[in-house]
Amino acid sequence: MLLESSQKTTIQRVVSGAIANLAMSNMNQVLMSKGGAQLLANLASKSNDPQTLRMVVGAIANLCGNHKLLIEDDGIKALLGMKVNLGQ
């Protein structure tokens, strides 16, 4: 997948933003079933770019209606990890 294989911050940021936009539509459950939340959690743990992390937070926020994201797919862990990555 493009997001996992790319080392370029711009690509990671744009793809995270696209996932955030799709998460607001009927695609929400499709994203969840295809591992979108886990993908975002993985990206959050690896990225140090504030803009990319902002996009990831937006995507996670848009998916938060689904408790599976928060508990099983490490959504909360991803959000907590971002604070550490940003050194705040």
Secondary structure in CASP SS format (residue, H / E / C, confidence):
PFRMAT SS
TARGET T0000
AUTHOR 0000-0000-0000
METHOD secondary structure of the structure
MODEL  1
M C 1.00
L H 1.00
L H 1.00
E H 1.00
S H 1.00
S C 1.00
Q C 1.00
K C 1.00
T H 1.00
T H 1.00
I H 1.00
Q H 1.00
R H 1.00
V H 1.00
V H 1.00
S H 1.00
G H 1.00
A H 1.00
I H 1.00
A H 1.00
N H 1.00
L H 1.00
A C 1.00
M C 1.00
S C 1.00
N C 1.00
M C 1.00
N H 1.00
Q H 1.00
V H 1.00
L H 1.00
M H 1.00
S H 1.00
K C 1.00
G C 1.00
G H 1.00
A H 1.00
Q H 1.00
L H 1.00
L H 1.00
A H 1.00
N H 1.00
L H 1.00
A H 1.00
S H 1.00
K H 1.00
S C 1.00
N C 1.00
D C 1.00
P H 1.00
Q H 1.00
T H 1.00
L H 1.00
R H 1.00
M H 1.00
V H 1.00
V H 1.00
G H 1.00
A H 1.00
I H 1.00
A H 1.00
N H 1.00
L H 1.00
C C 1.00
G C 1.00
N C 1.00
H H 1.00
K H 1.00
L H 1.00
L H 1.00
I H 1.00
E C 1.00
D C 1.00
D C 1.00
G H 1.00
I H 1.00
K H 1.00
A H 1.00
L H 1.00
L H 1.00
G H 1.00
M H 1.00
K H 1.00
V H 1.00
N H 1.00
L C 1.00
G C 1.00
Q C 1.00
END
